Amino acid sequence: MAQFVPVEKKQQIIKEIMDEGKSVDVASEHGVSTKAIYTWLRDGIGGDSRDPEISRLKRELNAVYSVLGKVTAELKHPKR
């Protein structure tokens, strides 16, 4: 049977995984399954991916990458 884990605890567990990079070890330390952790990540428990600020920053980052790619291409193949 699934156990209830408060959101704060889920966020703490996900932060530990992001810091340490070993979901299996962190999951066993806290007595939860890796499947539960991956479900939390999919659902955005570790940081709400539906946050408007995060969405805005992702769009801005993609725009910067686009400009950077164009500048890099121009530097590699300058017009004569």
C-alpha positions, -999 to 999 in steps of 0.1 A, spaced: 0 0 0 13 35 -8 23 57 20 15 94 23 45 116 19 41 153 25 51 177 -3 79 192 18 94 158 23 91 150 -14 109 182 -23 136 174 2 141 140 -13 142 153 -48 167 180 -38 190 153 -23 188 133 -55 197 164 -76 226 171 -52 239 135 -50 227 121 -83 217 86 -69 180 81 -68 182 45 -56 203 53 -26 182 83 -16 150 64 -21 161 36 2 173 60 28 138 75 30 119 43 25 103 52 -8 104 36 -41 123 50 -71 90 47 -90 74 71 -66 103 95 -70 100 94 -108 63 100 -105 69 131 -83 94 144 -109 69 138 -137 42 156 -117 65 185 -110 68 180 -72 105 190 -72 99 223 -86 67 233 -104 75 233 -141 42 251 -147 55 281 -128 51 311 -151 85 325 -142 102 292 -151 84 291 -184 94 327 -191 130 319 -183 130 289 -206 117 309 -235 143 336 -228 171 310 -227 159 294 -260 160 329 -276 196 334 -263 206 300 -277 191 309 -311 210 342 -313 242 324 -301 238 298 -328 234 324 -355 265 344 -343 285 312 -341 276 303 -376 285 337 -389 318 335 -372 326 301 -387 315 312 -421 321 350 -425 307 368 -455 334 380 -478 
